[in-house]
Amino acid sequence: MCLSIPSKVVKIDKERNVAVVDTMGVTREAGLDLMQEDEVKIGDYVLLHIGFVMNKIDEEDALESLKVYNEILEKLDEEERRQLVQEDDNCPNRGA
């Protein structure tokens, strides 16, 4: 199962058209090819799918979702937590 966990944009590389996002402490790059130019800014919360930013979401909604994810994560061990946060890197729909 692929989860789309809200991620905060911490850096944007306009030359490569990618954003560096923080997903619950895990940073990664995500392509901005599916977004309008300059639609995503540093500090925005976004949802990712198969390595691309799919859409921007409201900060209040993002923080509420992260609160629920944190409640789930508290019940998991460290390896299960990391795997859950990084799961979209291995999403079965990747490249489909």
Beta strands, then each sheet from edge to edge (+ up, - down):
strand 1: 7-13
strand 2: 18-23
strand 3: 26-31
strand 4: 45-49
strand 5: 52-57
sheet 1: 3+ 2- 1+ 4- 5+
end
